[in-house]
Each structure stands twice: as C-alpha cells, then as structure tokens.
C-alpha cells in the first residue's frame, strides 16, 4: 500500500478525487494526511474522509527555509511514500525539495514546458493556443520544471474563458492523478527512474 500526503492551498477538487479513490479498499494507496499553507477551503475534504490535516503558514516564520523545515518535519513524522502537490501554491525551497526528491509530484494546468507559473490557464488563452492541458511532474528546484510523469490534452474552444477552460483541465487532472498514483503504487511508474536517480 502506497502511503500519501497531499498538500493543497485551494478548493481541493483533485484532493477530493484522490481521497475518494483511496477510500476504495481495492485502490492501492492510502492518504495519511493533508497539509496546507493556510486555512484552505479544501481541507474540508480531509475532514469528510476522516483524514488528519495540518497547516503551516509561511508568515509565522522569518525565512522561507524555516517554514519549509517545519512543513518537512510534519511530513517526515508521517513517513509517506509519496507527496502530492494538488494546487499547493507555494514554491518549495531547495531544503525541502532535496530531502524528498523524487517523491514530490505536482499537478500543473498546462502542457509543460509551456506556461509554467501561477497563471498557466490565462497564459495559454492569451497566447491563442488551440490545445492546452495538464501535466503531472516530479518537483525539482525550479518552477514547474521537473521531469514529466504524464500529461493530458484539452482542446481550447473559442467560447472558453479562463474559468471554463480551467474546469475542463481540472476534470482531466483528477483522472490523471488518480491513475498515476495507482501506477506508482503498482510499480508501473518508477519515480526514481523518471527523476534520474
Ligand atoms: C489545479 O488546476 C492544479 O493544477 C493547480 O491548481 C489547481 C488546483 O485545483 N496547481 P483544486 O484545488 O484541486 O480544485
């Protein structure tokens, strides 16, 4: 059984999909806890599934590294096999990334390496892309630059705005995440190999 900790900052629809999957005894992963950098609305989903949660707020620390150290110690205490960033809107400093690499994976709402950063959906629309999508990748020290695990394409309709397009992308993200975590648990995706270790 693959043990997972998920970090979120937002509404947590990807988290909810993964919690639902983990709730099925036939699914080969278990959610140990959910963490956040704030009182995110999505933490409600953890409560709904009886999964513990923790919040580590950056503004309570004088440096980003100190914040990341406390976040890491919360996670280390649980000793998960995998850490999923599902809408976690903070850049993790190298002291965090290095100690867990390649066990931290991130969902991003564009076809990387196109449109990294916090406004990927808006940026793809502004660039007039006809196709965009989502990417699941291993987190390295850069911003959305790590080795790619999987991606899904989503067509951009002329009627799409940022919200409608993001919702379509998130539908694909949820399916991709649930499938990828299963494949990691079953050894069909090897993060050590993808991460180049
Ligand atoms: C997703 O689109 C993810 O790729 C991005 O933030 C969004 C989170 O959505 N990093 P949700 O909170 O899982 O609904």
Boltz pocket constraint, residues with backbone or C-beta under 6 A from the ligand:
constraints:
  - pocket:
      binder: B
      contacts: [[A, 8], [A, 10], [A, 11], [A, 12], [A, 13], [A, 14], [A, 15], [A, 42], [A, 85], [A, 86], [A, 87], [A, 88], [A, 107], [A, 108], [A, 109], [A, 166], [A, 170], [A, 173]]
      max_distance: 6.0
